[in-house]
Amino acid sequence: MYVPEIIEIKEALASMKNDGLIAEWELPYETLLTRRSAAIFFVTPSPSLSKSVEEIFERLSKYENFSYRANHEKKLSKLSLRITFSKEEVEKNKLVAQS
């Protein structure tokens, strides 16, 4: 499906992979998505760069409702970080970070 706001994130992730910040990224169930706030992106930062995580977050923080957390569930993806762009996830990730 052609969703410009999702394509924008995909292009940003592809650029970060080309720059060596991200080892892998994926977007499960992409064909079902109709808006960025419903998307859950998964990434594994490059292990070779010590500051890759901070750089990834800095680049993505310009998008509304950006948030992340460790992907402990490993249900939708085996990659290490779960990245979302929804208001609900921002709140949920704040709670997870506090516990």
Chimera marker file (.cmm) of the C-alpha trace (Angstrom):
<marker_set name="trace">
<marker id="1" x="0.000" y="0.000" z="0.000" r="1" g="1" b="0" radius="0.5"/>
<marker id="2" x="1.227" y="3.496" z="-0.802" r="1" g="1" b="0" radius="0.5"/>
<marker id="3" x="1.241" y="5.531" z="2.429" r="1" g="1" b="0" radius="0.5"/>
<marker id="4" x="3.541" y="8.565" z="2.101" r="1" g="1" b="0" radius="0.5"/>
<marker id="5" x="4.160" y="8.982" z="5.846" r="1" g="1" b="0" radius="0.5"/>
<marker id="6" x="5.243" y="5.329" z="6.126" r="1" g="1" b="0" radius="0.5"/>
<marker id="7" x="7.400" y="5.581" z="3.017" r="1" g="1" b="0" radius="0.5"/>
<marker id="8" x="9.117" y="8.588" z="4.584" r="1" g="1" b="0" radius="0.5"/>
<marker id="9" x="10.169" y="6.495" z="7.605" r="1" g="1" b="0" radius="0.5"/>
<marker id="10" x="11.226" y="3.593" z="5.401" r="1" g="1" b="0" radius="0.5"/>
<marker id="11" x="13.438" y="5.940" z="3.396" r="1" g="1" b="0" radius="0.5"/>
<marker id="12" x="14.963" y="7.339" z="6.592" r="1" g="1" b="0" radius="0.5"/>
<marker id="13" x="15.711" y="3.807" z="7.841" r="1" g="1" b="0" radius="0.5"/>
<marker id="14" x="17.179" y="2.800" z="4.471" r="1" g="1" b="0" radius="0.5"/>
<marker id="15" x="19.395" y="5.892" z="4.565" r="1" g="1" b="0" radius="0.5"/>
<marker id="16" x="20.578" y="5.014" z="8.070" r="1" g="1" b="0" radius="0.5"/>
<marker id="17" x="21.344" y="1.481" z="6.922" r="1" g="1" b="0" radius="0.5"/>
<marker id="18" x="23.370" y="2.894" z="4.017" r="1" g="1" b="0" radius="0.5"/>
<marker id="19" x="25.192" y="5.156" z="6.503" r="1" g="1" b="0" radius="0.5"/>
<marker id="20" x="26.061" y="2.117" z="8.642" r="1" g="1" b="0" radius="0.5"/>
<marker id="21" x="23.927" y="3.121" z="11.653" r="1" g="1" b="0" radius="0.5"/>
<marker id="22" x="21.452" y="0.272" z="11.271" r="1" g="1" b="0" radius="0.5"/>
<marker id="23" x="22.381" y="-3.353" z="10.658" r="1" g="1" b="0" radius="0.5"/>
<marker id="24" x="18.800" y="-4.408" z="9.851" r="1" g="1" b="0" radius="0.5"/>
<marker id="25" x="15.276" y="-3.003" z="9.870" r="1" g="1" b="0" radius="0.5"/>
<marker id="26" x="11.822" y="-4.325" z="9.045" r="1" g="1" b="0" radius="0.5"/>
<marker id="27" x="8.171" y="-3.388" z="8.989" r="1" g="1" b="0" radius="0.5"/>
<marker id="28" x="5.907" y="-6.418" z="9.529" r="1" g="1" b="0" radius="0.5"/>
<marker id="29" x="2.434" y="-6.387" z="7.972" r="1" g="1" b="0" radius="0.5"/>
<marker id="30" x="3.302" y="-3.382" z="5.826" r="1" g="1" b="0" radius="0.5"/>
<marker id="31" x="0.597" y="-4.131" z="3.261" r="1" g="1" b="0" radius="0.5"/>
<marker id="32" x="-2.099" y="-3.791" z="5.930" r="1" g="1" b="0" radius="0.5"/>
<marker id="33" x="-1.023" y="-0.370" z="7.190" r="1" g="1" b="0" radius="0.5"/>
<marker id="34" x="-2.888" y="2.817" z="6.339" r="1" g="1" b="0" radius="0.5"/>
<marker id="35" x="-1.137" y="5.320" z="8.635" r="1" g="1" b="0" radius="0.5"/>
<marker id="36" x="2.214" y="5.781" z="10.376" r="1" g="1" b="0" radius="0.5"/>
<marker id="37" x="0.687" y="5.726" z="13.860" r="1" g="1" b="0" radius="0.5"/>
<marker id="38" x="-0.335" y="2.090" z="13.317" r="1" g="1" b="0" radius="0.5"/>
<marker id="39" x="3.086" y="0.967" z="12.113" r="1" g="1" b="0" radius="0.5"/>
<marker id="40" x="5.618" y="-0.836" z="14.268" r="1" g="1" b="0" radius="0.5"/>
<marker id="41" x="9.127" y="-0.686" z="12.871" r="1" g="1" b="0" radius="0.5"/>
<marker id="42" x="11.910" y="-2.884" z="14.184" r="1" g="1" b="0" radius="0.5"/>
<marker id="43" x="15.620" y="-2.130" z="13.972" r="1" g="1" b="0" radius="0.5"/>
<marker id="44" x="18.932" y="-3.523" z="15.083" r="1" g="1" b="0" radius="0.5"/>
<marker id="45" x="21.563" y="-0.809" z="15.432" r="1" g="1" b="0" radius="0.5"/>
<marker id="46" x="24.973" y="-1.408" z="13.949" r="1" g="1" b="0" radius="0.5"/>
<marker id="47" x="27.204" y="-3.045" z="16.543" r="1" g="1" b="0" radius="0.5"/>
<marker id="48" x="30.291" y="-1.397" z="15.052" r="1" g="1" b="0" radius="0.5"/>
<marker id="49" x="29.293" y="2.151" z="16.023" r="1" g="1" b="0" radius="0.5"/>
<marker id="50" x="29.146" y="3.018" z="19.700" r="1" g="1" b="0" radius="0.5"/>
<marker id="51" x="26.866" y="6.028" z="19.161" r="1" g="1" b="0" radius="0.5"/>
<marker id="52" x="24.610" y="4.534" z="16.492" r="1" g="1" b="0" radius="0.5"/>
<marker id="53" x="21.587" y="4.271" z="18.802" r="1" g="1" b="0" radius="0.5"/>
<marker id="54" x="21.731" y="7.962" z="19.751" r="1" g="1" b="0" radius="0.5"/>
<marker id="55" x="22.116" y="8.956" z="16.094" r="1" g="1" b="0" radius="0.5"/>
<marker id="56" x="19.161" y="6.773" z="15.056" r="1" g="1" b="0" radius="0.5"/>
<marker id="57" x="16.959" y="8.327" z="17.733" r="1" g="1" b="0" radius="0.5"/>
<marker id="58" x="18.114" y="11.831" z="16.852" r="1" g="1" b="0" radius="0.5"/>
<marker id="59" x="17.188" y="11.346" z="13.194" r="1" g="1" b="0" radius="0.5"/>
<marker id="60" x="13.781" y="9.839" z="13.982" r="1" g="1" b="0" radius="0.5"/>
<marker id="61" x="12.817" y="12.268" z="16.744" r="1" g="1" b="0" radius="0.5"/>
<marker id="62" x="11.750" y="14.860" z="14.158" r="1" g="1" b="0" radius="0.5"/>
<marker id="63" x="8.699" y="12.702" z="13.391" r="1" g="1" b="0" radius="0.5"/>
<marker id="64" x="5.604" y="13.245" z="15.522" r="1" g="1" b="0" radius="0.5"/>
<marker id="65" x="5.092" y="10.846" z="18.439" r="1" g="1" b="0" radius="0.5"/>
<marker id="66" x="8.376" y="8.994" z="17.914" r="1" g="1" b="0" radius="0.5"/>
<marker id="67" x="9.111" y="6.499" z="20.682" r="1" g="1" b="0" radius="0.5"/>
<marker id="68" x="11.033" y="3.285" z="21.161" r="1" g="1" b="0" radius="0.5"/>
<marker id="69" x="11.659" y="0.454" z="23.530" r="1" g="1" b="0" radius="0.5"/>
<marker id="70" x="13.591" y="-2.786" z="23.603" r="1" g="1" b="0" radius="0.5"/>
<marker id="71" x="11.848" y="-5.567" z="21.715" r="1" g="1" b="0" radius="0.5"/>
<marker id="72" x="11.649" y="-8.102" z="24.534" r="1" g="1" b="0" radius="0.5"/>
<marker id="73" x="8.517" y="-9.773" z="23.152" r="1" g="1" b="0" radius="0.5"/>
<marker id="74" x="10.154" y="-10.952" z="19.895" r="1" g="1" b="0" radius="0.5"/>
<marker id="75" x="6.698" y="-11.874" z="18.533" r="1" g="1" b="0" radius="0.5"/>
<marker id="76" x="6.593" y="-9.738" z="15.394" r="1" g="1" b="0" radius="0.5"/>
<marker id="77" x="10.346" y="-9.482" z="14.870" r="1" g="1" b="0" radius="0.5"/>
<marker id="78" x="13.636" y="-10.789" z="16.223" r="1" g="1" b="0" radius="0.5"/>
<marker id="79" x="15.288" y="-7.362" z="15.860" r="1" g="1" b="0" radius="0.5"/>
<marker id="80" x="16.337" y="-5.572" z="19.040" r="1" g="1" b="0" radius="0.5"/>
<marker id="81" x="14.361" y="-2.292" z="19.058" r="1" g="1" b="0" radius="0.5"/>
<marker id="82" x="10.686" y="-1.515" z="18.522" r="1" g="1" b="0" radius="0.5"/>
<marker id="83" x="10.005" y="1.939" z="17.035" r="1" g="1" b="0" radius="0.5"/>
<marker id="84" x="6.567" y="3.533" z="16.842" r="1" g="1" b="0" radius="0.5"/>
<marker id="85" x="4.941" y="6.872" z="16.043" r="1" g="1" b="0" radius="0.5"/>
<marker id="86" x="1.706" y="6.860" z="18.010" r="1" g="1" b="0" radius="0.5"/>
<marker id="87" x="0.598" y="8.876" z="21.029" r="1" g="1" b="0" radius="0.5"/>
<marker id="88" x="-0.508" y="5.717" z="22.853" r="1" g="1" b="0" radius="0.5"/>
<marker id="89" x="2.885" y="4.082" z="22.397" r="1" g="1" b="0" radius="0.5"/>
<marker id="90" x="4.674" y="7.198" z="23.678" r="1" g="1" b="0" radius="0.5"/>
<marker id="91" x="2.748" y="6.852" z="26.951" r="1" g="1" b="0" radius="0.5"/>
<marker id="92" x="3.225" y="3.084" z="27.127" r="1" g="1" b="0" radius="0.5"/>
<marker id="93" x="6.967" y="3.389" z="26.496" r="1" g="1" b="0" radius="0.5"/>
<marker id="94" x="7.284" y="5.994" z="29.270" r="1" g="1" b="0" radius="0.5"/>
<marker id="95" x="5.714" y="3.515" z="31.691" r="1" g="1" b="0" radius="0.5"/>
<marker id="96" x="7.975" y="0.699" z="30.524" r="1" g="1" b="0" radius="0.5"/>
<marker id="97" x="11.050" y="2.912" z="30.952" r="1" g="1" b="0" radius="0.5"/>
<marker id="98" x="10.021" y="3.797" z="34.525" r="1" g="1" b="0" radius="0.5"/>
<marker id="99" x="9.633" y="0.190" z="35.627" r="1" g="1" b="0" radius="0.5"/>
<link id1="1" id2="2" r="1" g="1" b="0" radius="0.2"/>
<link id1="2" id2="3" r="1" g="1" b="0" radius="0.2"/>
<link id1="3" id2="4" r="1" g="1" b="0" radius="0.2"/>
<link id1="4" id2="5" r="1" g="1" b="0" radius="0.2"/>
<link id1="5" id2="6" r="1" g="1" b="0" radius="0.2"/>
<link id1="6" id2="7" r="1" g="1" b="0" radius="0.2"/>
<link id1="7" id2="8" r="1" g="1" b="0" radius="0.2"/>
<link id1="8" id2="9" r="1" g="1" b="0" radius="0.2"/>
<link id1="9" id2="10" r="1" g="1" b="0" radius="0.2"/>
<link id1="10" id2="11" r="1" g="1" b="0" radius="0.2"/>
<link id1="11" id2="12" r="1" g="1" b="0" radius="0.2"/>
<link id1="12" id2="13" r="1" g="1" b="0" radius="0.2"/>
<link id1="13" id2="14" r="1" g="1" b="0" radius="0.2"/>
<link id1="14" id2="15" r="1" g="1" b="0" radius="0.2"/>
<link id1="15" id2="16" r="1" g="1" b="0" radius="0.2"/>
<link id1="16" id2="17" r="1" g="1" b="0" radius="0.2"/>
<link id1="17" id2="18" r="1" g="1" b="0" radius="0.2"/>
<link id1="18" id2="19" r="1" g="1" b="0" radius="0.2"/>
<link id1="19" id2="20" r="1" g="1" b="0" radius="0.2"/>
<link id1="20" id2="21" r="1" g="1" b="0" radius="0.2"/>
<link id1="21" id2="22" r="1" g="1" b="0" radius="0.2"/>
<link id1="22" id2="23" r="1" g="1" b="0" radius="0.2"/>
<link id1="23" id2="24" r="1" g="1" b="0" radius="0.2"/>
<link id1="24" id2="25" r="1" g="1" b="0" radius="0.2"/>
<link id1="25" id2="26" r="1" g="1" b="0" radius="0.2"/>
<link id1="26" id2="27" r="1" g="1" b="0" radius="0.2"/>
<link id1="27" id2="28" r="1" g="1" b="0" radius="0.2"/>
<link id1="28" id2="29" r="1" g="1" b="0" radius="0.2"/>
<link id1="29" id2="30" r="1" g="1" b="0" radius="0.2"/>
<link id1="30" id2="31" r="1" g="1" b="0" radius="0.2"/>
<link id1="31" id2="32" r="1" g="1" b="0" radius="0.2"/>
<link id1="32" id2="33" r="1" g="1" b="0" radius="0.2"/>
<link id1="33" id2="34" r="1" g="1" b="0" radius="0.2"/>
<link id1="34" id2="35" r="1" g="1" b="0" radius="0.2"/>
<link id1="35" id2="36" r="1" g="1" b="0" radius="0.2"/>
<link id1="36" id2="37" r="1" g="1" b="0" radius="0.2"/>
<link id1="37" id2="38" r="1" g="1" b="0" radius="0.2"/>
<link id1="38" id2="39" r="1" g="1" b="0" radius="0.2"/>
<link id1="39" id2="40" r="1" g="1" b="0" radius="0.2"/>
<link id1="40" id2="41" r="1" g="1" b="0" radius="0.2"/>
<link id1="41" id2="42" r="1" g="1" b="0" radius="0.2"/>
<link id1="42" id2="43" r="1" g="1" b="0" radius="0.2"/>
<link id1="43" id2="44" r="1" g="1" b="0" radius="0.2"/>
<link id1="44" id2="45" r="1" g="1" b="0" radius="0.2"/>
<link id1="45" id2="46" r="1" g="1" b="0" radius="0.2"/>
<link id1="46" id2="47" r="1" g="1" b="0" radius="0.2"/>
<link id1="47" id2="48" r="1" g="1" b="0" radius="0.2"/>
<link id1="48" id2="49" r="1" g="1" b="0" radius="0.2"/>
<link id1="49" id2="50" r="1" g="1" b="0" radius="0.2"/>
<link id1="50" id2="51" r="1" g="1" b="0" radius="0.2"/>
<link id1="51" id2="52" r="1" g="1" b="0" radius="0.2"/>
<link id1="52" id2="53" r="1" g="1" b="0" radius="0.2"/>
<link id1="53" id2="54" r="1" g="1" b="0" radius="0.2"/>
<link id1="54" id2="55" r="1" g="1" b="0" radius="0.2"/>
<link id1="55" id2="56" r="1" g="1" b="0" radius="0.2"/>
<link id1="56" id2="57" r="1" g="1" b="0" radius="0.2"/>
<link id1="57" id2="58" r="1" g="1" b="0" radius="0.2"/>
<link id1="58" id2="59" r="1" g="1" b="0" radius="0.2"/>
<link id1="59" id2="60" r="1" g="1" b="0" radius="0.2"/>
<link id1="60" id2="61" r="1" g="1" b="0" radius="0.2"/>
<link id1="61" id2="62" r="1" g="1" b="0" radius="0.2"/>
<link id1="62" id2="63" r="1" g="1" b="0" radius="0.2"/>
<link id1="63" id2="64" r="1" g="1" b="0" radius="0.2"/>
<link id1="64" id2="65" r="1" g="1" b="0" radius="0.2"/>
<link id1="65" id2="66" r="1" g="1" b="0" radius="0.2"/>
<link id1="66" id2="67" r="1" g="1" b="0" radius="0.2"/>
<link id1="67" id2="68" r="1" g="1" b="0" radius="0.2"/>
<link id1="68" id2="69" r="1" g="1" b="0" radius="0.2"/>
<link id1="69" id2="70" r="1" g="1" b="0" radius="0.2"/>
<link id1="70" id2="71" r="1" g="1" b="0" radius="0.2"/>
<link id1="71" id2="72" r="1" g="1" b="0" radius="0.2"/>
<link id1="72" id2="73" r="1" g="1" b="0" radius="0.2"/>
<link id1="73" id2="74" r="1" g="1" b="0" radius="0.2"/>
<link id1="74" id2="75" r="1" g="1" b="0" radius="0.2"/>
<link id1="75" id2="76" r="1" g="1" b="0" radius="0.2"/>
<link id1="76" id2="77" r="1" g="1" b="0" radius="0.2"/>
<link id1="77" id2="78" r="1" g="1" b="0" radius="0.2"/>
<link id1="78" id2="79" r="1" g="1" b="0" radius="0.2"/>
<link id1="79" id2="80" r="1" g="1" b="0" radius="0.2"/>
<link id1="80" id2="81" r="1" g="1" b="0" radius="0.2"/>
<link id1="81" id2="82" r="1" g="1" b="0" radius="0.2"/>
<link id1="82" id2="83" r="1" g="1" b="0" radius="0.2"/>
<link id1="83" id2="84" r="1" g="1" b="0" radius="0.2"/>
<link id1="84" id2="85" r="1" g="1" b="0" radius="0.2"/>
<link id1="85" id2="86" r="1" g="1" b="0" radius="0.2"/>
<link id1="86" id2="87" r="1" g="1" b="0" radius="0.2"/>
<link id1="87" id2="88" r="1" g="1" b="0" radius="0.2"/>
<link id1="88" id2="89" r="1" g="1" b="0" radius="0.2"/>
<link id1="89" id2="90" r="1" g="1" b="0" radius="0.2"/>
<link id1="90" id2="91" r="1" g="1" b="0" radius="0.2"/>
<link id1="91" id2="92" r="1" g="1" b="0" radius="0.2"/>
<link id1="92" id2="93" r="1" g="1" b="0" radius="0.2"/>
<link id1="93" id2="94" r="1" g="1" b="0" radius="0.2"/>
<link id1="94" id2="95" r="1" g="1" b="0" radius="0.2"/>
<link id1="95" id2="96" r="1" g="1" b="0" radius="0.2"/>
<link id1="96" id2="97" r="1" g="1" b="0" radius="0.2"/>
<link id1="97" id2="98" r="1" g="1" b="0" radius="0.2"/>
<link id1="98" id2="99" r="1" g="1" b="0" radius="0.2"/>
</marker_set>
